[in-house]
Amino acid sequence: MSAHSISKFLSFAAATSLALSPIAGAAQEAAGADAPLNLPANVSVLGNANPNVRKATAVVNGYVITGTDVDQRTALLVAANRQGIPDEELERVKMQVLRNLIDETLQIQAAQAQEMDIPQAEIDQTYARVAAQNFEQRPQAMDEYLRSIGSSPASLKRQIQGELAWQRLLRRNVAPFVNVSTDEVNELIQRLEASRGTDEYRLGEIYLSATPENAGQVKANAEKIVEQLRQGGSFVAYARQFSEASTAAVGGDLGWIQLGQLKNATLEAVAAEMSPGQLVGPIEIPGGYWIGVLIDKRQVLMADPRDAMLSLKQIQLSFEPGMSGADRNSKLQTFLQGIGQVRGCGDAENAAGALGATVVTNDQIAVRALPEQLQQIMLQMQVGQLSPPFGSIDDSVRVLMLCGRDDPKSAAGPDFDTLMGQLEDERIQKRAQRYLRDLRNDAYIEYN
């Protein structure tokens, strides 16, 4: 399993739900958690003033979470971060992992208390499906990979058990009591029609709450997270582990929103200037700090040109190892002069062969599947035209020839049932947060 696959699995259960609530809701929740408690201005701490020096283990209603459990689950997060996690950050990560393991244990225990045990066969089947997606039907290969990174099959299977148990609890105890009226859905359809053609954004967020007393430390932590993300860390994994917003369960995904839903003028202005894939933050907002990434951008109920399906021929010129720089330049110039003389897609193979190049054909590739730098170039091209050359003289140089294009049809917008499902999912997610909070409040948890 690659680091990318691990990070995808970290959002295993949440992938089926949509987060449509604005950031303001998360900020209000965090602010509510810091409501005045009539505490004295000067606090004298008795005993150990640094709780983080304790061992990261706990007993949850009699179930022991060991240091090994924490280490093995942390290894999954480290594997999802392409650049690794600095030693000074690791203890903070482990404390967050411990909190996640406690929640996972509470979810499993709640399911067992209601006679909703997850059969081992179902856990093994899900584990095998993950292995099939990443190791070509070879669970043993995934076993070896997990051990090689310091984790274990048992740790991943425990996570699977927790995710499945929580889904089952929500289906029985939450989903049946969530109601969305026909009027609400019709009102949403009217709002969508009224906003047809306006921009909407799909944002990912990480929210860290702060008080005036700890704002400096929280900001420093947020800056470290941003640094790790810029070095290749998984935004989804970091959002799930560290974000205090309601969207943490879905990897920070806010879903498709219009900027007004952010209800924060600063965030609206920043998001309006972002490009897909761009990371920003930390940005100070009421109650804490916000880190965001623009996942995508589109126009409401309008066809997205990037959904056009292209027929392409890639013509590639490679350079032999050991070839001198002068010879490479000479070969490249000959290629560029010759490629400009190609007479349409039907002549590509013959022309490429004469120039010592190769051709790869792809008849069904979406514009959005191309690297971002090439997307706008391809959208401006006509059939039979060539893209500018790209690549490196140290390796290979390529051009793309457009041989066909099927433009997307105008978007009709989501249907009634789809919108009904989205609203239901949003309410289920909100009630799920309250459900988990109640489980925490009723639990007996002893830290070691």
ZAMARVO-792372 format. One record per atom (N, C-alpha, C, CB): x, z, y. Coordinates in steps of 0.2 Angstrom, whole numbers, plus 2048, in hexadecimal, padded with zeros to 3 digits. Glycine has a CB too. Layout:
! ZAMARVO-792372
XZY/...
This chain:
! ZAMARVO-792372
8048007FA/800800800/804800806/7FB806800/8037FB80B/8077FB811/805800816/8077F4814/80980281B/807806820/801804823/80D807825/8007FE824/7FA7FB827/7F47FD823/7FA7F4829/7F57FC81C/7EF7FE818/7ED805817/7F17FB810/7F3809818/7F2810818/7EE81281E/7F8814818/7EF80F824/7EC81182A/7E580F82A/7EF80E830/7E3809826/7DD807825/7D980C821/7DC800822/7DC80E81C/7D9813817/7D781981B/7DD814811/7DB81B820/7DA822823/7D3822827/7DF823828/7D081C828/7C981B82B/7C4819826/7C9816831/7C681B81F/7C281881A/7BA81A81A/7C481C813/7B882081B/7B182281C/7AE81F822/7B082981B/7B2820828/7AF81E82E/7AE81782F/7B3821834/7B081382B/7B080C82D/7A980982C/7B4808827/7A480D829/79D80A829/79980C82E/79B80C822/79B810833/797813838/79A81083F/79781A838/795810844/79780D84A/797813850/79280884C/79B813854/79C818859/79A814860/7A381B85A/794816862/791812868/79181786E/78A80F867/79281E86D/791822873/797822877/791829870/79682387E/79B822883/7A0828883/79882288A/7A6827886/7AB82C886/7A983288A/7B182988A/7A483188F/7A2837892/79F83C88E/79C835897/79B83A888/79983F884/79E843881/79583B87E/7A484087F/7A984487C/7AC848881/7AF83F879/7AD846887/7B084A88C/7AB85088E/7B1846893/7A584F88E/7A085588F/7A185A889/799852890/7A1857883/7A285C87D/7A886087E/7A2858877/7AE85D880/7B4861880/7B3866886/7BA85C881/7B086488B/7B0868891/7AB86E88F/7AD865897/7A686D88B/7A2872889/7A5877884/79C86F885/7AA875881/7AE87987C/7B287E880/7B2875878/7B487D887/7B888188B/7B3885890/7BD87D88F/7AD88688E/7A988A893/7AB891894/7A288A890/7AA89489A/7AD89A89C/7AB89F897/7AB89C8A3/7AF8A4895/7AE8A9890/7AF8B0893/7B28A988A/7AF8B089A/7B18B689D/7B78BA89B/7AB8BB89C/7BC8B689A/7C38B8898/7C78BB89E/7C78B3894/7CB8C089D/7CF8C28A2/7D48BD8A5/7D38C98A0/7D68BD8AB/7DB8B88AE/7E28B98AB/7DB8B98B5/7E48BF8A9/7EA8C18A6/7E98C389F/7EE8C68AA/7EC8BF89A/7EA8C1893/7F18C4890/7E88BB88F/7F18CA88D/7F68CC88A/7F58CB882/7F78D488B/7FA8C787F/7F98C5878/7FD8CA874/7FC8BE877/7F98CD86F/7FB8D286A/7FE8CE864/7F68D7869/8048D0862/8068CC85C/8098C685D/8008CB857/8098C1858/80D8BB858/80A8B785E/80D8B8852/80D8B5863/80B8B1868/80B8A9867/80E8B286F/80E8A7861/80F8A085F/80C89F859/81689E860/80589D858/80289D852/80589784E/7FA89C853/808892851/80A88C84E/81088D849/80C887853/813894849/819895845/81689783E/81D89B848/81089883D/80D89A836/80E894832/80689C837/80D89582B/80D88F827/80788C827/80F89281F/807885826/801881827/7FD881820/80387A829/7FB88781E/7F6887818/7F088C81A/7FA88B812/7EB88B816/7E588F817/7E1890810/7E188B81C/7DD894810/7D889580B/7D189480E/7D889C808/7CD88F80B/7C788E80E/7C188F809/7C6886810/7BE89580A/7B8897806/7BB8987FF/7B2892806/7C189A7FE/7C489B7F8/7C98957F5/7BF89D7F3/7C88907F8/7CC88A7F6/7D388A7FA/7C88837F7/7D88897F6/7DF88A7FA/7E18837FB/7E488D7F5/7E3882802/7E787C804/7EE87E805/7E487A80B/7F287B801/7F987D800/7FD879805/7FC87C7F9/80487B806/80887780A/80A870808/80F87B80B/80A870801/80A8697FE/805865800/80B86A7F6/7FF867800/7F9863802/7FA860809/7F2867801/7FC86580D/7FD862814/80385D815/7FF868819/80885F811/80E85A811/80C85380E/81485D80D/808853809/80784D806/80284980A/80484E7FF/7FD84C80D/7F8848812/7FC846818/7F284D813/80084A81B/804848820/80884281F/80984E823/80B841819/80F83C817/80B835818/81183C810/804835816/800830817/80082E81F/7F9831815/7FF832823/7FF83182A/80682E82D/7FD83782E/80B83182A/81282F82C/81382782A/817833829/810826824/81181F821/80D81A825/80E81F81A/80781D828/80381882C/806817833/7FC81B82E/80B81B835/80F81A83B/81581683A/81182183F/81681083C/81B80C83A/82280E83C/81A80583D/822812842/828815844/82A81C842/82981484C/82581F83E/82682683C/82482A841/82E82783A/825831840/823836845/82983A846/81D83A842/82B83B84C/83184084E/83084784B/832840855/83584A849/835851846/83285584B/83C853845/833855851/83085A856/828859856/83285985D/825853854/81E852854/81B85484D/81D84B855/81F855848/81D855841/81985B840/82285583C/81B861843/817867842/810867845/81B86D845/81086484B/80986384E/80585E84A/80A860855/808859847/804855843/80185983D/80884F840/80685D83A/804861834/7FE866835/80A865831/7FE86983B/7F886D83D/7F286983E/7FA871844/7F2863840/7EC85F841/7EA85D83A/7ED859845/7EF85B835/7ED85982F/7EA85F82B/7F385782B/7EC86582C/7E986B829/7E286C82B/7ED87282B/7E086B832/7D986B834/7D5866831/7D986A83C/7D8860830/7D485B82C/7D385D825/7D885482C/7D8860822/7D786281B/7D286781A/7DE864818/7D286C81F/7CC87181F/7C586E81F/7CD876825/7C5869824/7BE865825/7BC86281E/7BE86082B/7C185E81B/7C085B815/7BE86080F/7C7857813/7C186680F/7BF86A80A/7B886D80B/7C487080A/7B686E811/7AF870813/7AA86B811/7AF87281B/7AC865812/7A785F810/7A685F809/7AA859813/7AC860805/7AC8607FD/7A88667FB/7B38607FA/7A986C7FE/7A58727FC/79E8717FD/7A98787FF/79C86E803/79586E805/792869800/79486B80C/7958647FE/79285F7F9/7918637F2/7968597F8/7968667F0/79686A7EA/79086F7EA/79C86D7E8/78F8737EF/78A8787F0/7838757EF/78B87B7F7/78386E7F1/77C86B7F0/77C8667EA/77B8677F7/7808687E5/7808647DF/78185D7E0/77A8667DB/78685B7E5/7888547E6/78F8537E5/7868527ED/7918567DF/7988547DD/79A84D7DC/79A8587D6/7A084B7DF/7A28447DE/7A58437D7/7A78427E4/7A283F7D3/7A583E7CC/7AC83C7CC/7A18397C8/7B183E7C8/7B883C7C8/7B88347C7/7BC83F7C3/7B48317C3/7B482A7C2/7B28267C8/7AE8287BD/7AE8297CD/7AD8257D3/7B38267D8/7A78297D7/7B682C7D8/7BC82C7DC/7C28277D9/7BF8347DB/7C38277D2/7C88237D0/7C681B7D1/7C88247C8/7C081A7D1/7BD8137D2/7BF8117D9/7B68127D1/7BE8157DE/7C08147E5/7C78137E6/7BD8197EA/7CB8187E3/7D28187E3/7D58117E0/7D581D7DF/7D280F7DA/7D48087D7/7D28027DC/7D08077D1/7CD8037E0/7CB7FE7E4/7D07FD7EA/7C47FF7E7/7D28037EC/7D78037F2/7DE8007EF/7D980A7F4/7DF8017E9/7E57FF7E5/7E57F77E4/7E78027DF/7DF7F57E3/7DD7EE7E2/7DE7EA7E8/7D67EC7DF/7DD7ED7EE/7DD7E97F4/7E57E97F6/7D97ED7FA/7E97ED7F4/7F07EE7F7/7F57ED7F1/7F17F47FA/7F37ED7EB/7F87ED7E6/7F67E97E0/7FA7F47E3/7F27E47E1/7F07DF7DC/7EE7E27D6/7F67DA7DB/7E97E67D6/7E67E97D0/7EB7EE7CD/7E37E47CC/7EF7F17D0/7F47F57CD/7F47FC7D0/7FB7F27CD/7F08017CD/7F08077D0/7F780B7CF/7EA80B7CC/7FA8097CA/80180D7C8/80680B7CE/80480A7C2/8058057D1/80A8037D6/8088077DD/8097FC7D8/8018097DE/80080D7E3/8028147E2/7F880D7E5/8018167DC/80481D7DA/80B81E7DC/80381F7D2/80F8197DA/8168197DC/8178197E3/81A8137D8/8148157E7/8158157EE/81381B7F1/81080F7F1/80D81E7EF/80C8257F2/81182A7F1/8058277F0/81482A7EB/81982F7EA/81F82E7ED/81A82F7E2/8218277EF/8278257F2/8278277F9/82881E7F2/8218287FC/82082A803/81F832804/81A826807/81F8357FF/81E83C7FF/81783F7FE/82183F805/81383A7FC/80C83C7FB/80A83C7F4/8078377FF/80483B7F2/80383B7EB/7FC8387EA/8038427E8/7FA8357E4/7F48337E2/7EE8387E3/7F48307DB/7F083E7E1/7EB8447E1/7E98457E9/7EE84A7DE/7EE8457ED/7EC8467F4/7E78407F7/7F28467F9/7E983A7F5/7E48357F7/7DD8357F4/7E782E7F6/7DD8377EE/7D78387EA/7D383E7ED/7D88397E3/7D68437EF/7D38487F2/7D08467F9/7D884E7F4/7D38427FD/7D083F803/7CA83B801/7D583B807/7CB8377FC/7C58327FA/7BF8377F8/7C782E7F4/7C083C7F4/7BB8417F2/7B88447F9/7BE8477EE/7BC8467FE/7B9848804/7B4843807/7BE84B808/7B783D808/7B383880B/7AD836808/7B783280C/7AD836801/7A78347FD/7A283A7FE/7A88337F6/7A48407FD/7A08467FE/79C846804/7A484C7FD/7A084580A/79D845811/798840811/7A2845816/79983A80F/79483480F/78E83680C/79782E80C/78F839806/78983B802/785841805/78B83E7FB/788846808/78584B80C/781848812/78A85080F/784843815/78084081B/77A83C819/78583C81F/77B839814/775835811/76F83980F/77783180B/77183F80D/76B84480A/769848810/76D848805/76D84B814/76C850819/76B84E820/771856818/76D848822/76D846829/769840829/77484582B/76B83B826/768834827/760834826/76B82F822/75D838822/756837821/75283A827/75483B81B/75683E82B/753842831/75483E837/755849831/758839837/75983583D/75483083E/76083283D/751830844/74C82B845/74D82784C/74582E846/74C82084B/74D81C851/746818852/753817850/743818857/73D815858/73D80E85A/73981885E/73880A859/73880385A/739802862/731800858/736806866/73680586D/73E80686F/73280B871/74180A86C/74880B86E/74C80586C/74C81186A/74B802867/74F7FC865/74D7F6869/74D7FA85D/7467F586B/7447F086F/7477F1876/73C7F0870/7477F7878/74A7F887F/7527F687F/74A800881/7557F7879/75C7F5879/75D7EE879/7607F8873/7587EA875/7597E3875/7587E087C/7537E0871/7537E3880/7527E1887/7587E288B/74C7E588A/75B7E888A/7617E988E/7677E488D/7647F088D/7677E2886/76C7DD884/76B7D6888/76D7DC87D/7647D5887/7637CE88A/7647CE892/75B7CD889/7637D4895/7647D489C/76B7D489E/7617DB89F/76F7D6899/7777D689B/77A7D0898/77A7DC898/7767CB895/7797C5892/77E7C2897/7747C0890/7847C0894/78A7BD898/78E7C289B/7877B989D/78D7C889B/7917CD89E/7967CF899/78D7D38A1/79C7D289C/7A17D4897/7A07DB894/7A87D589B/7A27DB88E/7A17E188A/7A87E2886/79B7E2885/7AA7E8885/7B07EA883/7B07EE87C/7B47EE888/7B57ED878/7B57F1872/7BC7F5873/7B57ED86B/7BB7FC874/7C0800876/7C2805870/7BF80487C/7C880786F/7CA80D86B/7CC812870/7CF80B866/7CB81886E/7CD81E873/7D082486F/7C6820876/7D4827872/7D682E870/7D5833876/7DE82E86D/7D1838875/7D083D87A/7D3843878/7C883D87B/7D784687D/7DA84D87C/7D7852881/7E284D87C/7D4857880/7D185B885/7D6860888/7CB860882/7D586288E/7DB866891/7D786A896/7E0861895/7DA870898/7D887589D/7DE8758A2/7D787C89A/7DC8778A8/7E28788AD/7E887B8AB/7DF87B8B3/7E78808A6/7ED8848A4/7F188089F/7EA88A8A0/7EE87C89B/7F2878896/7F3871897/7EF87988F/7F186E89D/7F086789E/7F786489E/7EE8668A5/7FD8678A0/80386589F/805863898/8088698A3/804868894/80686788D/802862889/80586E889/7FB86288B/7F785D888/7F985688A/7EF85E88A/7FB855891/7FD84E893/80484C890/7FE84F89B/80885188F/80E85088B/80D84D884/81385688B/808851881/80684F87A/80384887A/801854877/7FF84687F/7FC84087F/80183A880/7F783F885/80683C885/80C837886/81083687F/81083988B/81183B87B/81483A875/810835870/816841872/80A836870/80583286C/80682B86E/7FE83586C/80582A875/806823877/80D820876/80582387F/812824876/818821874/81981F86D/81E826875/816823868/815821861/81181B860/81382785D/80C81A864/807815863/80B80E865/801816867/80F80F86B/81280986D/818807868/81580A874/81A80C864/81F80A85F/81C808859/82481085E/816807859/813804853/80E80884F/81880184E/80D80E851/80981384E/80181084D/80981A851/7FE813848/7F7810847/7F281484C/7F5811840/7EF810851/7EA814855/7E5817851/7E780E85A/7E281484C/7DD817848/7DF81D845/7DA812843/7E581D842/7E782483F/7E8829844/7EE82283C/7EB82884A/7EC82D84F/7E582F852/7F182A855/7E182B853/7DA82D856/7D7831851/7D6827857/7D783084A/7D4834845/7D783B845/7D483183F/7DE83B846/7E1842845/7E184684C/7E9840843/7E1843852/7E3847858/7DD84685D/7E984485B/7D984185D/7D4841862/7CE846861/7D083A861/7CC849867/7C784E867/7C084A869/7C885386C/7C084486A/7BA84086B/7B5840865/7BB83986E/7AF83E866/7AA83D860/7AC83785C/7A383D863/7B083385F/7B282D85C/7B882D857/7B3827861/7BB833857/7C1834852/7BF83384B/7C383C853/7B9834849/7B7832842/7B882B840/7B1835840/7B7827845/7B781F844/7BE81C847/7B181C847/7C3820847/7C981E84A/7C981D851/7CB818846/7C5820855/7C581F85C/7C181985F/7CC81E85F/7BE81585A/7BA80F85C/7B4811860/7B980B856/7B380F866/7AD81086A/7A880B869/7AF810871/7AA806865/7A5800864/7A57FC86A/79E803862/7A07F786A/79F7F3870/79B7F6875/79B7EC86E/79E7F787B/79B7FA881/79C7F6887/79E801882/7987F788C/7997F5893/79C7FB897/7927F3896/7A07F989C/7A47FE89F/7A08038A2/7A87FA8A4/79A8028A4/7968078A7/79580D8A2/7908058AA/79580C89C/794811897/79A816897/79380E890/7A0814899/7A581989A/7A481F89F/7AC81589C/7A081D8A4/79E8228A9/7A48268AC/7998278A5/7A98228AD/7AF8248B0/7B281E8B4/7B48288AB/7B281F8BB/7B48198BF/7BB8178BD/7B381B8C6/7C081C8BC/7C781B8BA/7C78178B4/7CB8218BA/7C48198AF/7C48168A8/7C180F8A9/7C181A8A3/7BC80E8AD/7B98078AE/7BD8038B1/7B28088B2/7C18058B6/7C68008BA/7CC7FF8B5/7C88048C0/7CE8038B1/7D48028AD/7D27FD8A7/7D68088A9/7CC7FE8A4/7CA7FA89E/7C87F38A1/7C37FD89B/7C67F28A7/7C47EB8AA/7CA7E78AA/7C17EC8B0/7D07EA8AB/7D67E68AC/7DA7E68A5/7DB7EA8B1/7D87E88A0/7DC7E8899/7DB7E2896/7D97EE895/7E07E0892/7E07DA88D/7DF7DD886/7E67D688E/7DC7D9882/7DB7DB87B/7E27DD878/7D87D5877/7E27E3875/7E87E5872/7EC7EA876/7EC7E0870/7EA7EA87D/7EE7EE881/7ED7F6881/7ED7EC889/7F27FA881/7F1801881/7F2804888/7F680487C/7EE809889/7EF80C890/7EF81488F/7EA80A895/7F2817894/7F181F894/7F8822893/7EC82188E/7F7829893/7F182D894/7EF82D89B/7F3834892/7E882D89C/7E582C8A2/7E18338A3/7E08268A3/7E28368A8/7DE83D8AA/7D783C8AB/7E28418AF/7D383F8A8/7CB83E8A9/7C98468A9/7C883A8A4/7C38478AB/7C084D8AB/7C08508A4/7B984E8AE/7C38568A4/7C485989D/7CA858899/7BE858899/7CE85389B/7D4852896/7D784B898/7D185288F/7DA848893/7DE842893/7DB83D88E/7E5843892/7DB836891/7D883188D/7DE82B88B/7D282E890/7DE829885/7E2824883/7DE81E880/7E882687E/7DF818883/7DA813881/7DE80C87E/7D5811886/7DB80987A/7DD802878/7D77FD878/7E0802871/7D87F787B/7D37F287B/7D37EE875/7D37EE882/7CE7F0870/7CE7EC86A/7CC7E586B/7CA7F0865/7C77E486F/7C57DD870/7C07DD876/7C17DA86A/7BF7D7878/7BA7D687E/7B67D087D/7BF7D5885/7B07D087F/7AB7CA87E/7A67CA884/7A87CA877/7A27C5884/79C7C5888/7967C6884/79C7BE88C/7917CA887/78B7CC883/7877C6882/7877D1888/7857C587B/7817C0878/7837B987A/77A7C187B/78A7B887B/78D7B287C/7917B0876/7907B1883/7927AA874/7967A886F/79E7A9872/7957A086D/7A27AB86D/7A97AD86F/7AD7A786D/7AB7B386B/7B07A3871/7B479D870/7B979F86A/7B879B876/7BB7A586A/7C17A7865/7BE7A785E/7C37AD866/7B77A685D/7B47A5856/7B479E854/7AD7A8856/7B7799858/7B7792856/7BC792850/7BA78E85C/7BA78D84B/7BE78C845/7C2786846/7B978C83F/7C8787845/7CD781846/7D077E840/7D278384B/7D1778840/7D577483B/7DC77383E/7D176E838/7E177683B/7E777583E/7ED773839/7EA77C840/7F176F83B/7F776E838/7FD77183B/7F8766837/801775838/80777883A/80D774838/808780838/81177283D/81776E83C/81D77283D/817767840/821774838/826779839/82D775838/82577E834/83277783C/83977583B/83D77B83A/83B771842/84077B835/845780833/84C77E834/84378382C/850783835/857782835/85B785830/85A78583C/86078182D/864784827/869789829/86877E824/86978E825/86E794826/875791828/86E799820/87879482C/87F79282E/88078C833/883790828/87A789834/87A783839/87D785840/87478083A/881782843/88478484A/87E78384F/88A77F84C/87F786855/87B78685A/87A77F85D/87D78B85F/87F77B85D/87E775860/87A77085B/885771861/87B771854/87776D850/87076F850/87A76E849/86F775851/868778851/864775857/86877F851/86877585D/865772863/86476A862/869773869/86876785F/86776085E/86275E859/86E75D85B/861762854/85B76184F/855763853/85C766849/855768857/84F76A85A/84D76485F/85077185E/851762863/85075D868/84D756864/85675B86C/85075585F/84D74F85B/846750859/85274D855/845756856/83E758854/83975885A/83E75F851/83B75B85F/83675B865/834754868/83975F86B/83974F868/83874886A/834745865/83F74586B/83574685E/832742859/82B745858/835743853/82A74B859/82374E858/81E74C85D/823756858/82174A863/81C748868/81A741867/82074886F/81C73D862/81A737860/81573685A/82073285F/81473C858/80F73C852/80873A854/80E74484F/805735850/7FF732852/7F973584E/7FF72A850/7F873B850/7F273E84D/7F3742847/7EC73A84C/7EE746845/7EF74A83F/7F1746838/7E974E83E/7EE740838/7F073C832/7F773A831/7EB736832/7FA73A837/801738837/80673E836/80373483D/803744836/80874A837/80D74B831/803750837/80A74A82B/80F74B825/815746825/80B74A81E/81373F826/81873A826/81D73C82C/815733827/81B73D832/81F73E838/823745837/81B73F83E/82074A834/824750833/82A74F82D/820756830/82874B828/82D74A823/833746826/82A74581D/83274182A/83773D82D/83C742832/834738832/839747834/83C74C839/83F752835/83874E83E/83F75282F/84175782B/83D75E82C/84875982D/83775D82D/83276382E/82D763829/82F762835/82A769828/82476A823/81E76A827/82677081F/818769823/81276A825/80D76F821/80E763826/80A773824/805777821/7FE776824/80777F821/7F9775820/7F2774823/7EE77A821/7EF76E81F/7EA77C826/7E5781826/7DE77E829/7E7788829/7D977D825/7D377A828/7CE77F82A/7D0776822/7CF785829/7CA78A82B/7CD79082E/7C578C825/7CF790834/7D3796837/7CF79783E/7DA795838/7CD79D83F/7CA79F845/7CF7A084B/7C67A6844/7CD79E851/7D279F856/7D47A6857/7CE79C85D/7D07AB856/7D17B2857/7D67B4852/7CB7B6857/7D77B084C/7DC7B2847/7E37B0849/7DA7AF840/7E47AC84E/7EB7AA851/7EE7AF855/7EA7A3854/7F47AF856/7F77B485B/7F47B3861/7FF7B385B/7F47B8865/7F07B886C/7F37B3870/7F17BF86F/7FA7B2870/7FD7AD874/7FB7A6873/8057AE874/7F97A586D/7F779E86B/7EF79D86C/7F979C864/7EB7A286D/7E47A186D/7E279D873/7E17A886D/7E479E879/7E279B87F/7E579487E/7E479E885/7EB79387C/7EE78C87B/7E9788877/7F578C878/7E778A871/7E378686C/7DC78586F/7E378A866/7DA78A873/7D3788876/7D378387B/7D078F879/7D978187E/7D977C883/7DB775880/7DE77E888/7DD77587A/7DF76F877/7D976A874/7E4770871/7DB764874/7D675F871/7D975D86A/7D5759876/7D475A866/7D675885F/7DC753860/7D075585B/7E175485C/7E675085B/7EC752860/7E474985D/7EB757864/7F0759868/7F575E865/7EE75C86F/7FB75F868/800764865/80076A86A/806761864/801770867/80377686B/80A77586D/80277C867/80C779872/81377A874/81777C86E/81477E87A/81D77B86D/82177D868/822785869/82877A867/823789863/824790863/82879285D/81D794863/82B79785E/83079A859/83679B85B/830795853/83B79A857/84279C859/847797856/8447A3857/84C79585A/851791857/856794852/85678E85D/85579B852/85979F84C/85579E846/85A7A684F/84F79C846/84B79C83F/84879683E/8467A283F/842795842/83E78F841/83A78E848/83A78F83B/838788849/83478684F/82E78284C/838781854/82878484F/82278184C/81E77E852/81E786849/81977A850/814777855/80D777851/815770858/808778854/801777851/7FE771853/7FD77E852/7FB76D84F/7F7767850/7F076984F/7F976184D/7EB768854/7E4769853/7E1763850/7E176B85A/7DE76484A/7DB75E846/7D475F846/7DE75E83F/7D1764848/7C9765848/7C876C84B/7C7764841/7C176C84E/7BF772851/7B8773850/7C1773858/7B577884D/7AE77A84D/7AC780852/7AC77B846/7A977E857/7A878385C/7A278885A/7A6780863/7A378E85C/79D793859/79779285D/79F79A85B/791793859/78B79285C/789798861/785792857/785797866/78379C86A/7817A2867/77E79A86F/7837A8869/7817AE865/77A7B0867/7867B4868/7767B2862/76F7B4863/76E7BB864/76B7B285C/7747BF863/7747C6864/7717C985D/76F7C8869/7737D085D/7717D4857/7697D4856/7747DB857/7677D4850/7607D484F/75D7DB84F/75E7D0848/7577DC84E/7537E284F/7567E784A/74C7E184E/7577E5843/7597E983E/7607EC83F/7587E6837/7647E7842/76B7E9843/76C7EE848/76F7E3845/7687ED84E/7687F2853/7657F9851/7657EF859/7607F884D/75D7FF84A/763802846/7577FD846/7667FF842/76C80283E/771805842/76F7FD839/773801848/77880484C/77680B850/77A7FF852/77080B852/76D811855/76D817850/767810858/76B81584A/76A81A845/77181D843/76781783F/776818843/77D81A841/78081F847/781814840/77E81D84D/781821852/77E828852/77F81E859/778829850/775830850/77783384A/76D82F850/778830845/77B83383F/781836840/77B82E839/786832843/78C835845/78C83B849/79082F848/78883B84E/788841853/78584784F/78383F859/78084684B/77E84C847/78384E841/77784A843/78784983F/78C84B83A/79184F83D/790844838/79384E844/798853847/79585A848/79985084E/78E85A849/78B86184A/78B864843/78486184D/78A86083E/78A863837/790866835/78785D832/796862836/79C864834/79E86B839/7A285F836/79C86B83F/79D871843/79A877840/79B87084A/79487683D/79087C83A/79487E834/789879838/797879830/79A87B82A/7A087F82C/79C875826/7A487D831/7AA881833/7A8888835/7AD87E839/7A2889839/7A088F83C/79E894836/79A88E840/79B891830/79989582B/79F897826/793892827/7A4893827/7AA894821/7AE89A822/7AE88E822/7B189C81D/7B68A281D/7BC89E81C/7B48A7817/7C089E821/7C789B821/7CC8A0822/7C7895826/7D18A181E/7D78A581F/7DD8A181F/7D78AA819/7E18A2825/7E789E826/7ED8A2823/7E889C82D/7F289F820/7F88A281D/7FE8A1822/7F98A0816/
